[in-house]
Amino acid sequence: MTSDLLAPLDLAFWNIESARHPMHLGALGVFSCHSPAAGAHAADLLAARAAAVPGLRMRIRDVWLPDVRLRRDLAAGRLPLTLGGAAREAAPDFDPLDHVRLHAPTDDFHAVAGGLMERPLERGKPPWEAHVLPGKSGTSFAVLFKFHHALADGLRALTLAAAIMDPMDLPEPRPRPQQPARGFLPDVRKLPDILRGALSDVGRALDIGASVALSTLGMRSSSAFTSEPSGTRLTAGVAVDLDDVHRVRKSAGGTVNDVLIAVVAGALRRWLDERGDGSAGVEPRALIPVSNRRPRTAHPQGNRLSGYLIRLPVADPDPLERLRSVRTAMDRNKDAGPNRGAGAVALLADHVPALGHRLGGPLVSQAARLWFDILVTSVPLPSLGLKLGGSPLDEIYPLAPLARGQSLAVAISTYRGRVHYGLVADARAVPDLERLACAVPDEVATLLTACRT
């Protein structure tokens, strides 16, 4: 049975998980249909198709001793420490029916999704699930996909989910060139480069560590966005018109992403003021993940993430000034590059031995609140319309995991002319999550009005 060692950041996600802080990401897709039986048909299709997708058969097992992968890495000039690591391998007893579940009809997809998101995935099986939620009206159903972050990042999860949707006519991928077979030991002529690379990695790790330390000096967590964990979850979602976002961008400048982040800042301001907490002086630190994925890397399926850290200008009463502040902060981050600042802390995972991830995971999980208050992430989606059993996908809300000490995470996806905001919160800390979701389109309307005056 072949296996594939987890990339360092995947291993970190695997080891920082706890019962109250599961490290799975999710997506809640809402499909329109014309039959009350469409949900049950969709569940049958998902189970039947999952059996044919190799990536969905992969479980994660502990690797305490070096194996054949170590020999391949040595030959390639990499010097991994696999002691205490983990690997993906095909589960010999994979049964799709263990992973695809049909639920009772409901009027509120998000209410059910919240309860399902708080349940950790079973670690002895391939760590993913698909929950089919029929609507009571018979005109729609939803599917909640859950993928462990160690199995897939947002892009990989999208690929796996799309593989069990209705087939689409897509161009054939170009074949990759065959790599020559490598021997057991590295070429001695490469040893100076290997050692030089190792020293360079050490220096890069120290540079990242220094940047993380400097970026967090003088920063204090905002109590409005951090909490003691309860292990409970709520989800909410709202969609806004992408054309409205483009109108704001063309009028006020910046990128689409700048506008989407500024909308989050304005929505938080409205929400805090309405619930009586007040937005005065509130500037939560937002972590904006940045993908460092490169084709044909050593870990093509692994998480390759860095991030930017910005202060969300929640306290500023002027919507256009909030957008300018976000734009300035994002431009500054882009100029510095994704290897600088507290957002680059994920890159340190590449420089930690596997055993260090295993032993230090619980400690690292408690440190998230030290460098950011809220996660705001964008998840790419295809522009093509997706279907399941002939039922079109109308809405899709990405759902991010909550780190320990965080009470709120926001994920954003654009699909077929609409921007979908998926919100996940600790249910005890943020019982009024739906009010925050309602503030999102209000903030878009405020920006449009401000651009016209």
N, C-alpha and C positions, 0 to 999 in steps of 0.2 A: 504494500500500500504506500503510494507516494505521499509526501507531505511538503508543506511550504511554510517555513518559519514566518511568524508574524513580524511585520516591520516594527521598529521601535515604538512608534506612536500608537500603533494598534495594540501592542503589548501593554503600553501605559493605560489605554482605555480599559483593557481587560482586567487590569489589576486595581484600578481605582474604584471599580464598581462596588456598591454595597446594596443591601436590601432596600434601603431608603433612597438610594441614588443609582438607579439602573442606568447604564450607559448605552441605551438604545435610542436611535433616532426613529422618527416615524413620518408617515404621510397619510393624511385622510383624504381620500378621493371620493367625490360625490358624482354618481352616474344617474342620468335620466333614463327611464324605462317606461314600458307600456303594459307591464304585467306584474301582478303581485308575486309571481314565481321567478322573476328575473334574478332576485338575490340568491335563491337556492341554486339556480342554474349557474350563476357566476361562481359560487363556491365550488361546485362540481368541476367547472373548467379550471379554476386555479389549482385544485388538487391534482387534476390529471396532467396539467402542463408543468407543474413544479417538478414532477418526477423526471422530466427530460432536461432540466436546467442544471448543469454540473455545479454551478456556484451555490445553488440552494441545498446541495447535498453536503456541504462542507461543515464539519464540526470543528471545534477548537480543543486541543488536548495539550496537557502540560508536557514540556520537554525538559527533563532534568539532566540529561547527559548529551554530549555532542553526538550527532548522527551523520548520515551521509551528506546532508546539506552543508555541514561544516567543511567537509572535504571539498565540495564544489566551491564554497566561498574562499577557501584557502587558495585553490587553483586560480580563482579569478582575482586574487590580490586583496580580498577583504579579510579582515581579522575579527570575526564576531565572537562574542562570548555567549554561548547558547545555554549555559547552566542556568536553570530556573526560567527558561523561556517558554514559549508556547508555539504551536504550529497548527495550520489548517490541514485537514485531511478529510477524505470522503468517508461519511458515516456508513458503516456496513449494513446497518439495519434501518436506513432512512425510510420513513413512511410519511408521505405528504399529508395524510389525514391527521397526523399529530400537530401539524402547523397551520392548517386551514380550518377555520371554525365559523360555523353559521350561527348567528345569534337571533334572538327573538326580535320581531319588528319594534321599531322605536320612532318617536316623534322628534328626538333630539340626538343627532349623531355625535355631537361634541360631548354631550353629557356621558354617553357610553364610552367614547374614546378616552376621556380623562381617566376613568377607572381602569381601563385596559393599559394605558401608558404607565401607570404606577406599578404594574406587576413586572418584575424582572423576567427576562427570558431564561428558559431552562438551559443551564450551562453544559449539560451532558449531551445535548442534541444540537443539530445545526441551529444557531441562534437567530432565528427569524420567525415571524408569524404573520398571517393574513387573517383578519377578522372581517367577516361580511355582515353588514348591518342593514337588513331590509327596512325600508320606510313603511310606516303604517298606511300611508296613502296609496301605496302600490305604484306611485309614479317615479320613485327614485330609490336608490340604495347606495350605501357607502361601503368602502373597503378601507380598513386601517391596516397599513403595512408597518411592521416593526422590524428593524434590522439592528443588530448589535454593532456599535461603532467599531469594534475590533474586526467584524466581518466585512464591513463596507462603510465608506464615507458616503456623502450625499450623492456624488456622481455615480459611484458603483452601485449604491442602493437603487438609484433610478434605473440603471441598466438591468439589474436583476428583476425589478418589478415590471419593466417593459417587456421582458422576455416571456412573461406569462399573461400578457394582454393579447388582444387579437393581433394576428400577424399583419405587418405593414410591408409594403413594397419599398425596400430600401436598397441602395447600391451595395454590391458585394465589397467587403473590406479588402484592401490590398494585402497580398501575402507578405509576411515578414521574411527577410532573408535568413537562411539557416546559419546558425553560429557554429564554428568549428568546435569539435569536442576538445575538452581540456583535460589535462593529466591530473594526477592526484596531488602533486605539489606545484606551487607557483614557479613560474620561470624565474630563475635566479637573476636574470638580467633586469627583472622588474623590482627586485627587492629595494633598491634605493628609492624608487618612486613610491613603493608601498609605505616605507618608513616615513618618507617626506609627507605623504598623505595623512598618515596617522598623526604626525606632529601638527600638521595643518588643522586637523580636526580638533585636537586639543586646544589650539589657539583660538579657533572659531568658537568652541564651547565657552571658553573663558570670556571672549568678547561678548557673546550673547548674554552670559550670566551677569556681566557688568552692566549691560544695557538694561536688563530686567531690574536689577537693583536700583539703578539711578532713576528709572522711570517711575518707580513706586515710592520714592522718597517724598515725603510731605503729603502723600495722598491718604485720604480717609474714606472708608466705605460709607456709603449712604444707607442709613437704616431703612429707608423706604424700599430698598430693593434686595435686602439681605435678611435672612431669618434663620432661626433654628429649624432644622428639618423636621417635617411631620411625616414624610413619605407618601403624602397624598398628592394627587394631581388633578388639575382642571385644564381643559383645552378650550380655545375659542378661535374663531376664524372670521375674516372679513376680506372682501375683495373690492378693489377700486379700479377705475378705468385707467389703462396705461396711457391713453391719449391725454388725459388730464395731467399725468406726471410729466409727459413730454412738453406740454404747454408751459408748465412751471419751469422746467429745465431751460427751454428756449428763451423764456422771458428773464429769468433770474441768473442763468448760468450754472455751471457745474455739470455733474454727470447725473444720469438716472439714479445711480446708487446714492449719490449725495442727497437727492430729493427724498428717496425712500427712507434714509436714515433720519433726515430732518423731520419727516412725518412722524417717525417714532418719537422723537424728542417732543414735538408739539402735542402728540396724543398723550404722552406721559404727563405733560403739564396740565392739560385739561382734566385728566383722570385724578391727579393728586389734588387739584383745587376742588373738584366736585366731591371727592370723598372726605374733604376736610383736613387732609394732611398738609396742604399748602405746598406750592412749588418754589417759594422764595429760598434762594441760596442752594437749591438742589442742582448738582451737576454730576450725575452718576457716570462712572467709568464704563464705557461700552467696549467690549472686545468684538472686533470685526474679523472673523477668520478669513484668511487668504490662502488659496490653494497653491501649493508648490509642485503639483503633479507634473511630471514630465513623461513623455512617451518612452517606452522601452527602458525603464529604470529597473534597478535591482528588485524593487517591490512594486510591480505595476498595479496590484490591487490594493495596496496599503494606503493608509492615510498619510498624506504629505501636506501638512498644514503649518502655516505660520499665522500671523495676525497683526492687525493694527489696533492700537488703543487710543480712544478719543474720549473727551469729556462731552457728554450730551448737554447742549445748552438749554436745559429744561427751564431754568430760571428766567431766561430772556423773554420778555412779553411780545417782542416783535417777530412775527413768523419769518420774514425775509432775513432778519439778522440771525435767526437760528440757522437758516440755510447757509448763510455766509460763513458762520462759525464752523459748521460741519464741513463745508467745502475747504476752508482754510486748514482745518485739522487733517482732513484726508489728503490734501495736497502735500502737507508737511510729512505725513507718514509715507506717501509714495516716493517723495524725494529721498527720504532716509532709507527706504527699502524695507522688505519684510523681515530682515534679519536683525532689526533694531527694536528696542523698546520692550515693554512687558508682553506685548502680543507675540513676541518671538520665543516665548518660553517653551512652546511646543517643540521647537527645534532642538532643545536640550535633550529630548527623548532619544535622539540619534546617538548621543554620546554617553548614555547610561547603560551599563551592562544589564543583561536580562535579569540577573538575580537582584540587581538594584531596583528594577521596576517591581519585582515581586515583593521585596521587603519594604520598599518605600512607598508603594501605592497608597496604602491607607493614610499616610502622612501627607502625600501630595494632594489627595482628594480634599483635605481640610484647608489647603492653602489657596484655593481658587478665589475666595473672598478677599484675599490680600491684594490681588492685582486687578480684579474687575468686579463690577456690580451686576452687569446685565450682558447677555450675549445677544448680538444682532447679526444674523448670518443670512446670506443669500444662497439659495439652492437652485442650480440651473435645471431647466425643464425643456423638453423638445417643443418646437413650435408646431409640430404636427399634432393633429387631434388624435387622442387615444380612445380605444373602445375595449369593452369587455363583454363578450357574448352578444355583440351587436349594440350594446348600450353605450352611448357616448359619455366620455368623461367631461363633465361641465366645470367642476371646481376641484382644486387640489391644494390642501393646506399642509405645508411642511411643518414638522414638529421636532424641536431640538431637545436634547437631554438637559436636565438641570444639574449643575455642579453643586457640590455641598456648600451650603450657606447662601446660595442664590435662590430667589423666590420667583424669578421671571426670566423667560427666554423668548426671543422673537425670531422667527424664521420667515423668509420672504422668497416667493417664487413668482415668475411671470409665465402665464400660460394663456395662449390664444387671446391676446389683447387685454388681459386682466392681470392685475397684481394681487396675489393672494398672500395675506399676512396670517401666519399660523402662530398662535400664542400658547405657551405652556407655562403653568404657574403652580406653586405649592398651594394646594386648596385652602389650607388653614391661613396662610399669610395673605393670599389674594383671593378672597371669596367672591369679589366683584369683578372678575376678569372680563366678563361680558361687557361691562361698562368701558373698560379700556379698549376693547375691540371696536365698540361704537364710536369712540373718539377718533379712530383712524380716518374714516371718510370725512368727518367734520374738519379735521386738520387739512386734508387735501382741499376741501372747499375754501378754507381760510387762506391757504396759499394762493389759490386761483384768484380769489378776490383781491388779495394784496398785490398780485402781479398786474391786475387791471387798473389799479388806482395810481 
